[in-house]
Amino acid sequence: MDISVGFWLLCLFLVLIAFSVPIAIAIAMSSLVIMCTIMPIEVAFMTAGQKIITGIDSFSLLAIPFFILAGNIMNRGGIASRLVDFAKILVGRMPGSLCHVNVIANMLFGSVSGSAVAAAAAVGKTLEPELEKEGYDKSFSTAVNVASCPAGLLIPPSNSLIVFSVVSGGTSIAALFIAGYVPGILMGLTCMVLAYFIAKKRGYRNSDQKVTPSQAFRITLSAIPSLGLIIVVIGGIIGGVFTATEGACIAVLYAFGLSLCYRSLTWSTMRTILVETAEITGIMLFLIGASTIMSWAMAFTGLPSLISEWMMSISDNPIIIFILMNLILLVVGMFMDLTPAVLIFTPIFMPIAEQLGMHPIHFAMMIIFNLCIGIATPPVGTALFVGCSVSNAKIEDVIKSVIPFCALLIVTLLAITFIPSISLALPRAFGLIQ
């Protein structure tokens, strides 16, 4: 097969993206057009339909709509304010304490909700009045919120890790979940370190509000049920009590029961939650199905092997190859959301990484951490725009403030790339990988 066909596939996809065609449509259209040039039209359409069906015909993917539903229930269930109050107890006495509260709350709420955008919106909206009252620069506080909200995408339960498991050929979800803790926490700590030094330099004081032991106990007690979702679901999956899909169903029951206890759900709210869950699930499943067509088209045209040969021709040094891989993914993350990027580039880069001795779990942490940075960067960074809309900050000012955070996160990315134990120590300790 002429390898130039694969090149035109990528060119057509990029052209459609440049004209603001929705990502799933761009993937499906570019793949189908190329397929029609290499086989009869009726065969191309039949093959595309088959690939969409087989792409979403996975028991593991059932976990995604249930985790989305659980996250939506908790988003509207009064969880954010309880987690923010709990975070204040943990870091309330540090310089720039409200920024550290923002980071901790994003990590907790993002892991519970499974959405960086939801974390940026909910936590940002909760903290913005206090940040303004304490005199924090709006662009700086927004940058902290935007840079730290993707940490929840690494800390399980994570839909991104489930998608990676499917597209990588069945990598253990339990191992991916437990591996995500250290990189996710590192992302949050990286933001906190930079926020600490900037806050100290600018003279942002710590919180004057003193919390008595009885108040701390009451706030912690109020937050424990929300944090219990993570303990129950992840503990059950890692302990082999139930699968990730079964754990997602338990997460829905847990979140629903908790929201009933908080008396925060109404029938109209529940209807809205179900509609939003159906919409997001439909988008994600169509995206996965469309990406399956592109993966097949790329494999049929030999594009992955061409890219592999090109990268290996540059150098046979793993350090050079991994740096090049990260550079490509960083650029991709600026223009493409995390899920489609994982679906498209995992089949291309994972064989190269394995050939160079990188474990699939290690590769998963590298690619997802890398693409998480893109959520906070222009021109397509969804968290960036949501964070600015919540705080009413000027996007150009926030971009200037978020650049140092992204630069330090890239340093952390390099550590994750070249220190395998960061990603593999916990899965090995739990006996999930050799």
VOPAGU-2260 file (C-alpha; in pm, 1 decimal, decimal comma):
REM VOPAGU-2260
SITE   aa  ch    i         X         Y         Z
SITE  MET   A    0       0,0       0,0       0,0
SITE  ASP   A    1     127,3     346,7     -95,3
SITE  ILE   A    2     244,6     511,9     223,4
SITE  SER   A    3     151,7     857,0      84,2
SITE  VAL   A    4    -214,8     770,5     142,5
SITE  GLY   A    5    -148,0     774,9     517,4
SITE  PHE   A    6      16,9    1114,2     479,9
SITE  TRP   A    7    -291,7    1251,8     302,9
SITE  LEU   A    8    -508,6    1106,6     577,8
SITE  LEU   A    9    -330,8    1320,7     837,0
SITE  CYS   A   10    -332,6    1626,9     610,9
SITE  LEU   A   11    -707,9    1601,4     550,0
SITE  PHE   A   12    -769,1    1556,0     923,5
SITE  LEU   A   13    -563,8    1866,6    1007,9
SITE  VAL   A   14    -741,8    2072,1     740,6
SITE  LEU   A   15   -1081,9    1977,8     883,9
SITE  ILE   A   16    -962,7    2067,9    1235,0
SITE  ALA   A   17    -835,4    2402,7    1103,5
SITE  PHE   A   18   -1186,6    2475,3     972,6
SITE  SER   A   19   -1332,0    2406,9    1321,0
SITE  VAL   A   20   -1502,7    2080,9    1222,5
SITE  PRO   A   21   -1588,6    1889,0    1544,5
SITE  ILE   A   22   -1308,5    1649,4    1629,3
SITE  ALA   A   23   -1514,4    1328,3    1601,1
SITE  ILE   A   24   -1659,7    1433,9    1263,8
SITE  ALA   A   25   -1312,1    1530,5    1138,7
SITE  ILE   A   26   -1173,8    1190,3    1237,3
SITE  ALA   A   27   -1459,3     998,2    1073,3
SITE  MET   A   28   -1474,1    1209,6     753,8
SITE  SER   A   29   -1099,4    1211,3     686,1
SITE  SER   A   30   -1076,9     836,1     745,0
SITE  LEU   A   31   -1379,4     759,6     526,1
SITE  VAL   A   32   -1258,3     978,0     238,0
SITE  ILE   A   33    -919,7     804,1     237,3
SITE  MET   A   34   -1083,9     461,1     259,7
SITE  CYS   A   35   -1294,1     546,5     -46,3
SITE  THR   A   36    -974,2     610,1    -244,4
SITE  ILE   A   37    -827,3     267,7    -169,2
SITE  MET   A   38   -1137,0      45,2    -194,6
SITE  PRO   A   39   -1485,4      50,5    -351,2
SITE  ILE   A   40   -1718,4     305,1    -189,8
SITE  GLU   A   41   -1973,5      50,1     -69,5
SITE  VAL   A   42   -1695,8    -158,7      89,1
SITE  ALA   A   43   -1549,3     151,6     253,2
SITE  PHE   A   44   -1881,9     249,7     412,1
SITE  MET   A   45   -1951,8    -107,5     524,8
SITE  THR   A   46   -1602,3    -138,7     675,1
SITE  ALA   A   47   -1635,2     198,7     852,1
SITE  GLY   A   48   -1967,4      94,8    1005,2
SITE  GLN   A   49   -1822,2    -235,1    1123,0
SITE  LYS   A   50   -1523,5     -60,4    1280,8
SITE  ILE   A   51   -1745,5     184,2    1471,0
SITE  ILE   A   52   -1945,3    -104,5    1616,1
SITE  THR   A   53   -1642,3    -316,6    1704,1
SITE  GLY   A   54   -1464,8     -11,1    1847,3
SITE  ILE   A   55   -1731,2      46,3    2112,2
SITE  ASP   A   56   -1815,0    -322,9    2163,5
SITE  SER   A   57   -1614,8    -349,2    2484,5
SITE  PHE   A   58   -1734,7    -441,6    2832,3
SITE  SER   A   59   -1472,9    -209,8    2984,1
SITE  LEU   A   60   -1626,7      91,6    2809,0
SITE  LEU   A   61   -1947,2      42,3    3009,3
SITE  ALA   A   62   -1757,8     194,2    3302,0
SITE  ILE   A   63   -1740,4     532,4    3128,4
SITE  PRO   A   64   -2112,7     627,9    3128,1
SITE  PHE   A   65   -2151,2     510,9    3487,8
SITE  PHE   A   66   -1849,3     708,6    3609,5
SITE  ILE   A   67   -1980,4    1012,0    3416,3
SITE  LEU   A   68   -2320,1     968,2    3582,3
SITE  ALA   A   69   -2162,1     936,1    3927,6
SITE  GLY   A   70   -1954,7    1248,2    3863,7
SITE  ASN   A   71   -2256,5    1447,7    3745,4
SITE  ILE   A   72   -2455,8    1345,2    4052,8
SITE  MET   A   73   -2173,5    1453,8    4282,9
SITE  ASN   A   74   -2117,6    1777,1    4087,6
SITE  ARG   A   75   -2469,9    1884,1    4179,7
SITE  GLY   A   76   -2470,6    1722,9    4520,6
SITE  GLY   A   77   -2294,2    1986,7    4731,6
SITE  ILE   A   78   -1959,8    1807,9    4719,2
SITE  ALA   A   79   -1733,3    2097,1    4611,9
SITE  SER   A   80   -1791,2    2317,8    4917,8
SITE  ARG   A   81   -1725,4    2027,0    5157,5
SITE  LEU   A   82   -1400,1    1937,8    4981,1
SITE  VAL   A   83   -1287,9    2303,0    4978,0
SITE  ASP   A   84   -1348,4    2329,6    5353,0
SITE  PHE   A   85   -1153,1    2007,6    5406,9
SITE  ALA   A   86    -864,4    2139,0    5194,6
SITE  LYS   A   87    -850,8    2453,6    5410,3
SITE  ILE   A   88    -776,4    2237,8    5713,5
SITE  LEU   A   89    -487,1    2069,0    5531,6
SITE  VAL   A   90    -308,9    2378,9    5393,7
SITE  GLY   A   91    -484,9    2677,3    5551,3
SITE  ARG   A   92    -176,1    2810,4    5733,0
SITE  MET   A   93      65,2    2822,0    5436,9
SITE  PRO   A   94     157,5    3144,7    5252,0
SITE  GLY   A   95     -89,1    3186,2    4968,0
SITE  SER   A   96    -311,6    2937,7    5147,5
SITE  LEU   A   97    -617,0    2987,8    4926,2
SITE  CYS   A   98    -415,1    2888,9    4618,4
SITE  HIS   A   99    -304,5    2569,8    4791,1
SITE  VAL   A  100    -665,5    2507,4    4891,8
SITE  ASN   A  101    -756,9    2546,6    4524,5
SITE  VAL   A  102    -499,9    2284,8    4418,8
SITE  ILE   A  103    -596,8    2032,0    4686,9
SITE  ALA   A  104    -967,8    2080,1    4617,9
SITE  ASN   A  105    -909,6    2034,1    4243,3
SITE  MET   A  106    -725,5    1708,9    4307,8
SITE  LEU   A  107   -1001,1    1578,7    4534,9
SITE  PHE   A  108   -1297,5    1701,2    4332,9
SITE  GLY   A  109   -1139,4    1615,1    3997,2
SITE  SER   A  110   -1078,8    1256,8    4104,8
SITE  VAL   A  111   -1434,9    1225,5    4235,3
SITE  SER   A  112   -1601,4    1390,6    3933,2
SITE  GLY   A  113   -1359,8    1259,0    3668,7
SITE  SER   A  114   -1358,9    1595,5    3490,6
SITE  ALA   A  115   -1095,0    1868,0    3487,6
SITE  VAL   A  116   -1342,5    2121,6    3351,9
SITE  ALA   A  117   -1598,0    2039,4    3623,8
SITE  ALA   A  118   -1327,9    2079,6    3888,8
SITE  ALA   A  119   -1212,0    2414,5    3746,0
SITE  ALA   A  120   -1570,5    2542,8    3736,3
SITE  ALA   A  121   -1693,9    2412,0    4072,2
SITE  VAL   A  122   -1383,5    2485,2    4280,5
SITE  GLY   A  123   -1309,9    2813,2    4103,6
SITE  LYS   A  124   -1665,2    2937,2    4157,1
SITE  THR   A  125   -1652,3    2840,0    4525,8
SITE  LEU   A  126   -1318,3    3007,5    4598,9
SITE  GLU   A  127   -1333,9    3314,3    4371,9
SITE  PRO   A  128   -1514,1    3544,2    4622,8
SITE  GLU   A  129   -1262,3    3459,7    4897,1
SITE  LEU   A  130    -964,9    3505,5    4663,8
SITE  GLU   A  131   -1092,5    3846,4    4557,4
SITE  LYS   A  132   -1159,3    3946,1    4918,4
SITE  GLU   A  133    -804,4    3848,6    5022,5
SITE  GLY   A  134    -654,1    4059,9    4741,2
SITE  TYR   A  135    -512,5    3784,7    4521,5
SITE  ASP   A  136    -424,6    3885,5    4167,3
SITE  LYS   A  137    -707,4    3747,7    3951,7
SITE  SER   A  138    -484,4    3623,5    3670,4
SITE  PHE   A  139    -254,7    3441,6    3915,5
SITE  SER   A  140    -533,4    3272,6    4109,9
SITE  THR   A  141    -704,1    3170,1    3784,4
SITE  ALA   A  142    -375,4    3028,6    3654,6
SITE  VAL   A  143    -343,1    2815,3    3970,1
SITE  ASN   A  144    -695,3    2684,3    3919,1
SITE  VAL   A  145    -641,9    2611,0    3549,4
SITE  ALA   A  146    -300,5    2444,2    3590,8
SITE  SER   A  147    -404,8    2216,5    3876,9
SITE  CYS   A  148    -751,3    2100,8    3765,1
SITE  PRO   A  149    -618,2    1829,6    3523,5
SITE  ALA   A  150    -458,9    1642,7    3818,0
SITE  GLY   A  151    -792,8    1471,2    3875,4
SITE  LEU   A  152    -766,8    1307,7    3532,2
SITE  LEU   A  153    -472,0    1102,5    3657,9
SITE  ILE   A  154    -606,8    1028,2    4005,2
SITE  PRO   A  155    -865,3     748,5    3971,0
SITE  PRO   A  156   -1137,2     681,6    3887,6
SITE  SER   A  157   -1030,7     823,6    3550,7
SITE  ASN   A  158   -1216,5     785,7    3221,1
SITE  SER   A  159    -894,6     868,6    3035,4
SITE  LEU   A  160    -723,5     564,8    3185,8
SITE  ILE   A  161   -1019,3     344,5    3085,7
SITE  VAL   A  162    -998,7     474,6    2728,5
SITE  PHE   A  163    -624,7     403,4    2725,1
SITE  SER   A  164    -687,5      49,9    2850,0
SITE  VAL   A  165    -923,7     -18,4    2560,5
SITE  VAL   A  166    -716,0     141,0    2284,4
SITE  SER   A  167    -390,4     -16,5    2407,8
SITE  GLY   A  168    -530,0    -367,0    2376,4
SITE  GLY   A  169    -647,0    -440,8    2729,3
SITE  THR   A  170    -391,0    -295,7    2970,8
SITE  SER   A  171    -507,2    -371,1    3326,8
SITE  ILE   A  172    -743,8     -96,1    3446,9
SITE  ALA   A  173    -664,9    -176,6    3809,8
SITE  ALA   A  174    -291,7    -131,7    3743,1
SITE  LEU   A  175    -356,0     193,2    3553,5
SITE  PHE   A  176    -572,6     325,4    3835,8
SITE  ILE   A  177    -320,6     257,2    4110,6
SITE  ALA   A  178     -36,3     389,7    3891,8
SITE  GLY   A  179    -214,9     721,7    3841,2
SITE  TYR   A  180    -190,8     830,4    4203,6
SITE  VAL   A  181     176,2     933,0    4211,6
SITE  PRO   A  182     179,9    1129,5    3880,5
SITE  GLY   A  183    -152,3    1295,0    3973,3
SITE  ILE   A  184     -27,1    1397,6    4316,2
SITE  LEU   A  185     300,5    1515,7    4160,6
SITE  MET   A  186     104,3    1740,4    3924,5
SITE  GLY   A  187     -73,7    1898,6    4220,4
SITE  LEU   A  188     245,0    1934,2    4425,6
SITE  THR   A  189     424,3    2095,6    4131,4
SITE  CYS   A  190     155,2    2363,5    4114,5
SITE  MET   A  191     167,3    2410,4    4491,5
SITE  VAL   A  192     545,9    2457,3    4495,5
SITE  LEU   A  193     535,5    2733,9    4234,7
SITE  ALA   A  194     228,8    2893,5    4394,0
SITE  TYR   A  195     411,3    2896,7    4730,5
SITE  PHE   A  196     711,4    3089,0    4598,1
SITE  ILE   A  197     501,2    3334,0    4395,9
SITE  ALA   A  198     269,1    3393,7    4692,2
SITE  LYS   A  199     565,1    3448,6    4925,0
SITE  LYS   A  200     725,2    3691,1    4678,7
SITE  ARG   A  201     402,5    3889,8    4636,7
SITE  GLY   A  202     320,9    3886,3    5005,2
SITE  TYR   A  203      -0,8    3687,7    4992,8
SITE  ARG   A  204     -52,9    3598,4    5355,9
SITE  ASN   A  205    -191,6    3281,3    5500,7
SITE  SER   A  206    -547,1    3252,2    5620,9
SITE  ASP   A  207    -640,9    3450,1    5932,6
SITE  GLN   A  208    -931,8    3221,1    5999,0
SITE  LYS   A  209    -850,3    2994,6    6290,5
SITE  VAL   A  210   -1013,7    2654,1    6299,3
SITE  THR   A  211   -1072,9    2496,1    6636,2
SITE  PRO   A  212   -1017,6    2121,8    6681,2
SITE  SER   A  213   -1393,2    2067,6    6706,7
SITE  GLN   A  214   -1453,9    2259,2    6381,8
SITE  ALA   A  215   -1175,8    2064,3    6207,5
SITE  PHE   A  216   -1328,3    1738,4    6324,7
SITE  ARG   A  217   -1675,6    1839,9    6203,0
SITE  ILE   A  218   -1546,9    1952,5    5860,0
SITE  THR   A  219   -1341,6    1634,8    5817,9
SITE  LEU   A  220   -1639,7    1424,1    5917,6
SITE  SER   A  221   -1851,2    1606,4    5657,2
SITE  ALA   A  222   -1592,1    1541,5    5382,5
SITE  ILE   A  223   -1530,7    1173,3    5461,2
SITE  PRO   A  224   -1844,3    1045,6    5280,1
SITE  SER   A  225   -1735,1    1225,4    4960,2
SITE  LEU   A  226   -1382,3    1085,6    4986,1
SITE  GLY   A  227   -1531,1     745,4    5066,6
SITE  LEU   A  228   -1631,7     706,4    4700,8
SITE  ILE   A  229   -1265,4     684,9    4604,1
SITE  ILE   A  230   -1184,1     442,5    4883,6
SITE  VAL   A  231   -1476,7     209,8    4814,9
SITE  VAL   A  232   -1452,3     204,3    4435,5
SITE  ILE   A  233   -1074,0     200,3    4392,2
SITE  GLY   A  234   -1023,3     -32,2    4689,5
SITE  GLY   A  235   -1274,5    -275,8    4544,5
SITE  ILE   A  236   -1118,5    -269,8    4197,3
SITE  ILE   A  237    -761,8    -310,1    4319,8
SITE  GLY   A  238    -863,8    -575,3    4572,9
SITE  GLY   A  239   -1034,5    -777,4    4300,9
SITE  VAL   A  240   -1376,8    -751,8    4467,1
SITE  PHE   A  241   -1530,3    -618,7    4145,4
SITE  THR   A  242   -1428,4    -504,2    3797,7
SITE  ALA   A  243   -1393,9    -142,3    3688,7
SITE  THR   A  244   -1736,8    -159,2    3523,0
SITE  GLU   A  245   -1899,2    -300,6    3835,3
SITE  GLY   A  246   -1713,0     -39,9    4040,8
SITE  ALA   A  247   -1861,1     234,0    3821,9
SITE  CYS   A  248   -2212,0     105,2    3895,4
SITE  ILE   A  249   -2133,9     103,2    4267,4
SITE  ALA   A  250   -2005,4     461,6    4232,4
SITE  VAL   A  251   -2344,1     566,4    4090,8
SITE  LEU   A  252   -2533,1     402,9    4379,4
SITE  TYR   A  253   -2291,8     557,4    4631,4
SITE  ALA   A  254   -2317,0     907,1    4480,0
SITE  PHE   A  255   -2696,7     883,8    4452,9
SITE  GLY   A  256   -2732,8     768,0    4813,5
SITE  LEU   A  257   -2495,1    1038,9    4937,6
SITE  SER   A  258   -2682,6    1311,5    4748,7
SITE  LEU   A  259   -3010,8    1188,4    4896,1
SITE  CYS   A  260   -2857,3    1215,8    5242,8
SITE  TYR   A  261   -2747,5    1572,1    5161,9
SITE  ARG   A  262   -3098,8    1641,6    5023,3
SITE  SER   A  263   -2943,3    1812,8    4723,0
SITE  LEU   A  264   -3126,7    1629,0    4442,3
SITE  THR   A  265   -3468,4    1703,1    4296,1
SITE  TRP   A  266   -3653,6    1525,6    4015,6
SITE  SER   A  267   -3577,7    1812,7    3776,2
SITE  THR   A  268   -3210,5    1806,2    3873,6
SITE  MET   A  269   -3196,5    1430,6    3822,0
SITE  ARG   A  270   -3352,2    1467,1    3478,5
SITE  THR   A  271   -3086,0    1724,4    3384,8
SITE  ILE   A  272   -2812,7    1493,5    3515,5
SITE  LEU   A  273   -2938,8    1200,3    3307,3
SITE  VAL   A  274   -2963,2    1412,5    2992,2
SITE  GLU   A  275   -2611,1    1551,7    3040,2
SITE  THR   A  276   -2475,4    1201,5    3103,3
SITE  ALA   A  277   -2641,2    1069,2    2786,1
SITE  GLU   A  278   -2502,8    1358,7    2580,7
SITE  ILE   A  279   -2145,4    1321,5    2709,7
SITE  THR   A  280   -2156,0     942,0    2675,3
SITE  GLY   A  281   -2285,7     965,8    2319,0
SITE  ILE   A  282   -2009,4    1207,6    2224,8
SITE  MET   A  283   -1738,0     992,6    2381,8
SITE  LEU   A  284   -1861,1     666,0    2228,2
SITE  PHE   A  285   -1891,3     820,5    1883,2
SITE  LEU   A  286   -1542,2     963,3    1928,6
SITE  ILE   A  287   -1407,9     620,6    2022,0
SITE  GLY   A  288   -1586,6     456,0    1727,6
SITE  ALA   A  289   -1460,7     720,5    1482,2
SITE  SER   A  290   -1107,6     685,4    1617,4
SITE  THR   A  291   -1128,9     311,0    1555,4
SITE  ILE   A  292   -1189,8     386,0    1186,6
SITE  MET   A  293    -885,5     612,6    1176,8
SITE  SER   A  294    -667,9     358,5    1359,9
SITE  TRP   A  295    -767,3      92,1    1107,1
SITE  ALA   A  296    -708,8     327,7     812,7
SITE  MET   A  297    -366,6     426,6     945,3
SITE  ALA   A  298    -267,8      62,9    1000,9
SITE  PHE   A  299    -395,5     -29,4     653,0
SITE  THR   A  300    -185,9     244,4     492,0
SITE  GLY   A  301     120,2     164,4     703,6
SITE  LEU   A  302     139,6     511,5     861,9
SITE  PRO   A  303     237,5     396,5    1214,4
SITE  SER   A  304     530,5     197,0    1078,5
SITE  LEU   A  305     637,8     497,3     869,7
SITE  ILE   A  306     634,2     723,3    1176,5
SITE  SER   A  307     821,4     458,9    1374,9
SITE  GLU   A  308    1088,1     427,2    1104,9
SITE  TRP   A  309    1117,4     805,7    1082,3
SITE  MET   A  310    1165,0     847,4    1457,2
SITE  MET   A  311    1412,4     559,8    1481,1
SITE  SER   A  312    1607,5     702,1    1186,3
SITE  ILE   A  313    1666,0    1022,0    1382,9
SITE  SER   A  314    1833,0     835,8    1668,9
SITE  ASP   A  315    1838,6     497,1    1836,1
SITE  ASN   A  316    1890,5     666,4    2173,1
SITE  PRO   A  317    1575,6     617,9    2387,0
SITE  ILE   A  318    1628,2     955,7    2556,6
SITE  ILE   A  319    1615,0    1139,4    2223,1
SITE  ILE   A  320    1312,1     939,9    2104,1
SITE  PHE   A  321    1114,9     997,7    2424,5
SITE  ILE   A  322    1193,5    1371,0    2420,9
SITE  LEU   A  323    1079,9    1388,5    2057,1
SITE  MET   A  324     765,5    1193,4    2144,1
SITE  ASN   A  325     686,6    1433,4    2428,9
SITE  LEU   A  326     742,2    1737,9    2209,2
SITE  ILE   A  327     497,5    1604,0    1950,6
SITE  LEU   A  328     238,6    1526,1    2218,0
SITE  LEU   A  329     278,4    1868,8    2380,7
SITE  VAL   A  330     204,2    2035,8    2047,6
SITE  VAL   A  331     -86,5    1797,5    1983,2
SITE  GLY   A  332    -227,4    1874,5    2329,6
SITE  MET   A  333    -243,9    2243,8    2243,5
SITE  PHE   A  334    -487,4    2175,1    1959,3
SITE  MET   A  335    -668,7    1854,6    2056,7
SITE  ASP   A  336    -859,0    1737,4    2362,8
SITE  LEU   A  337    -716,4    1457,0    2573,5
SITE  THR   A  338    -949,1    1170,1    2475,6
SITE  PRO   A  339    -913,3    1191,6    2094,7
SITE  ALA   A  340    -538,5    1244,8    2129,1
SITE  VAL   A  341    -509,8     927,9    2340,2
SITE  LEU   A  342    -720,5     735,6    2088,0
SITE  ILE   A  343    -515,8     848,3    1787,9
SITE  PHE   A  344    -158,7     858,9    1918,4
SITE  THR   A  345    -151,5     558,0    2150,5
SITE  PRO   A  346    -151,7     308,1    1859,7
SITE  ILE   A  347     122,1     511,2    1689,6
SITE  PHE   A  348     361,4     571,8    1978,8
SITE  MET   A  349     302,4     274,4    2208,3
SITE  PRO   A  350     478,0      16,7    1980,5
SITE  ILE   A  351     779,3     249,3    1962,3
SITE  ALA   A  352     785,4     292,9    2340,5
SITE  GLU   A  353     759,2     -83,7    2399,6
SITE  GLN   A  354    1033,2    -146,1    2145,1
SITE  LEU   A  355    1254,9      84,8    2352,5
SITE  GLY   A  356    1169,2    -100,9    2674,1
SITE  MET   A  357     897,2     123,9    2821,3
SITE  HIS   A  358     622,3     -58,0    3012,5
SITE  PRO   A  359     263,8      10,1    2887,3
SITE  ILE   A  360     165,2     145,5    3232,3
SITE  HIS   A  361     464,2     379,8    3227,3
SITE  PHE   A  362     373,2     491,6    2874,3
SITE  ALA   A  363      13,3     557,1    2983,3
SITE  MET   A  364     125,6     789,7    3262,9
SITE  MET   A  365     359,1     973,3    3027,3
SITE  ILE   A  366     107,3    1033,0    2748,7
SITE  ILE   A  367    -184,3    1128,3    2976,2
SITE  PHE   A  368      28,0    1359,2    3196,6
SITE  ASN   A  369     160,0    1520,4    2878,8
SITE  LEU   A  370    -185,2    1576,2    2729,3
SITE  CYS   A  371    -317,6    1705,5    3063,6
SITE  ILE   A  372     -83,5    2002,1    3024,1
SITE  GLY   A  373    -257,9    2083,9    2695,9
SITE  ILE   A  374    -590,3    2129,9    2877,9
SITE  ALA   A  375    -442,7    2441,2    3039,1
SITE  THR   A  376    -277,9    2588,3    2728,5
SITE  PRO   A  377    -411,8    2790,5    2434,6
SITE  PRO   A  378    -550,5    2779,7    2173,4
SITE  VAL   A  379    -788,8    2491,8    2260,2
SITE  GLY   A  380    -733,0    2451,9    2635,6
SITE  THR   A  381   -1084,7    2387,5    2767,1
SITE  ALA   A  382    -988,5    2437,1    3132,2
SITE  LEU   A  383    -824,4    2768,3    3043,0
SITE  PHE   A  384   -1144,2    2912,0    2898,1
SITE  VAL   A  385   -1365,3    2771,1    3173,9
SITE  GLY   A  386   -1132,9    2905,5    3444,8
SITE  CYS   A  387   -1133,2    3252,3    3288,1
SITE  SER   A  388   -1511,3    3255,5    3252,3
SITE  VAL   A  389   -1557,6    3161,3    3617,6
SITE  SER   A  390   -1321,9    3429,2    3748,9
SITE  ASN   A  391   -1394,8    3693,2    3480,9
SITE  ALA   A  392   -1020,7    3728,2    3424,5
SITE  LYS   A  393    -874,0    3840,0    3091,7
SITE  ILE   A  394    -749,2    3537,4    2903,8
SITE  GLU   A  395    -433,6    3712,3    2780,4
SITE  ASP   A  396    -334,8    3791,9    3141,7
SITE  VAL   A  397    -407,4    3436,4    3255,7
SITE  ILE   A  398    -197,8    3291,7    2971,6
SITE  LYS   A  399     103,1    3493,0    3093,9
SITE  SER   A  400      48,0    3366,0    3448,3
SITE  VAL   A  401      -8,0    3002,2    3349,3
SITE  ILE   A  402     312,1    2973,0    3141,2
SITE  PRO   A  403     543,8    2928,1    3446,6
SITE  PHE   A  404     314,8    2652,9    3578,4
SITE  CYS   A  405     319,7    2472,6    3243,5
SITE  ALA   A  406     699,3    2506,6    3226,1
SITE  LEU   A  407     740,7    2345,7    3568,8
SITE  LEU   A  408     487,6    2075,2    3479,4
SITE  ILE   A  409     701,8    1991,1    3175,8
SITE  VAL   A  410     996,1    1937,0    3412,4
SITE  THR   A  411     775,9    1698,6    3613,2
SITE  LEU   A  412     675,7    1529,1    3286,0
SITE  LEU   A  413    1041,9    1462,8    3209,2
SITE  ALA   A  414    1084,1    1308,6    3554,0
SITE  ILE   A  415     786,3    1079,3    3490,8
SITE  THR   A  416     926,9     990,1    3148,4
SITE  PHE   A  417    1276,2     898,3    3262,8
SITE  ILE   A  418    1208,1     761,0    3613,5
SITE  PRO   A  419     990,6     451,6    3557,2
SITE  SER   A  420     945,3     381,0    3929,2
SITE  ILE   A  421     724,8     692,5    3962,4
SITE  SER   A  422     463,1     512,7    3754,8
SITE  LEU   A  423     542,3     148,0    3828,3
SITE  ALA   A  424     627,9     133,8    4201,0
SITE  LEU   A  425     267,3     121,4    4328,3
SITE  PRO   A  426     135,9    -133,6    4074,2
SITE  ARG   A  427     431,3    -359,1    4156,5
SITE  ALA   A  428     382,0    -314,2    4530,7
SITE  PHE   A  429      18,9    -427,5    4490,7
SITE  GLY   A  430     121,3    -721,3    4273,1
SITE  LEU   A  431     -66,9    -591,0    3968,9
SITE  ILE   A  432     236,1    -606,9    3737,0
SITE  GLN   A  433     564,4    -794,1    3739,7
